[in-house]
Amino acid sequence: DAGITQSPRHKVTETGTPVTLRCHQTENHRYMYWYRQDPGHGLRLIHYSYGVKDTDKGEVSDGYSVSRSKTEDFLLTLESATSSQTSVYFCAISERETYEQYFGPGTRLTVT
Amino acid sequence: AQSVSQHNHHVILSEAASLELGCNYSYGGTVNLFWYVQYPGQHLQLLLKYFSGDPLVKGIKGFEAEFIKSKFSFNLRKPSVQWSDTAEYFCAVYENSGYALNFGKGTSLLVTP
């Protein structure tokens, strides 16, 4: 398995609170991605990064922000969590844009 | 925009039955194609990929897929499934004017003993 960790693995939080999820890689891959997985929707891209400090929006970016200050870390922040953001969040990495992506173990987030 | 369609949302098979899961995409240009598997409670793992060359691609665990350009399809096959193949399967397509993988909504496979 690719060296990808996500923290926390599980989190329960209340509506309106800020939440930050962390993705850490040891592969030195340039590209990093955040997805959410929901029943009936498959995987949807939230944000991605193509280098340190270089990020862009994905399909479902509203309510989320990201930062990448180091190659190995990609942070996803929910500024003010809502119940609609209850989901499983996966981080992925890729050596090149066109290559396969490797996924982290996921974070299960519940917003009450 | 690119779209990826997986025709079967839920498939139930008996052990030793043959499997074929359909995947079609809408982009007419050059594509890279992938199948991922997600076992219950786990993350996605790459089963196989196609970039170019032989359109019949062999992956891990006895899976294979065939790229048919004229049909915009990349169907996944396995001659004889096992109980341990119970999982969700995702087709994904990268097209060269895009920026990320486009995933199908997934097919849930249940293999019964």
Chai-1 contact restraints between the chains, C-beta under 6 A:
chainA,res_idxA,chainB,res_idxB,connection_type,confidence,min_distance_angstrom,max_distance_angstrom,comment,restraint_id
A,G42,B,F103,contact,1.0,0.0,6.0,A-B,restraint_1
A,G42,B,K105,contact,1.0,0.0,6.0,A-B,restraint_2
A,G42,B,G106,contact,1.0,0.0,6.0,A-B,restraint_3
A,L43,B,F103,contact,1.0,0.0,6.0,A-B,restraint_4
A,L45,B,A100,contact,1.0,0.0,6.0,A-B,restraint_5
A,Y48,B,A100,contact,1.0,0.0,6.0,A-B,restraint_6
A,T98,B,N32,contact,1.0,0.0,6.0,A-B,restraint_7
A,T98,B,Y94,contact,1.0,0.0,6.0,A-B,restraint_8
A,E100,B,F34,contact,1.0,0.0,6.0,A-B,restraint_9
A,E100,B,L46,contact,1.0,0.0,6.0,A-B,restraint_10
A,E100,B,K49,contact,1.0,0.0,6.0,A-B,restraint_11
A,F103,B,H43,contact,1.0,0.0,6.0,A-B,restraint_12
A,F103,B,L44,contact,1.0,0.0,6.0,A-B,restraint_13
A,P105,B,H43,contact,1.0,0.0,6.0,A-B,restraint_14
A,G106,B,H43,contact,1.0,0.0,6.0,A-B,restraint_15
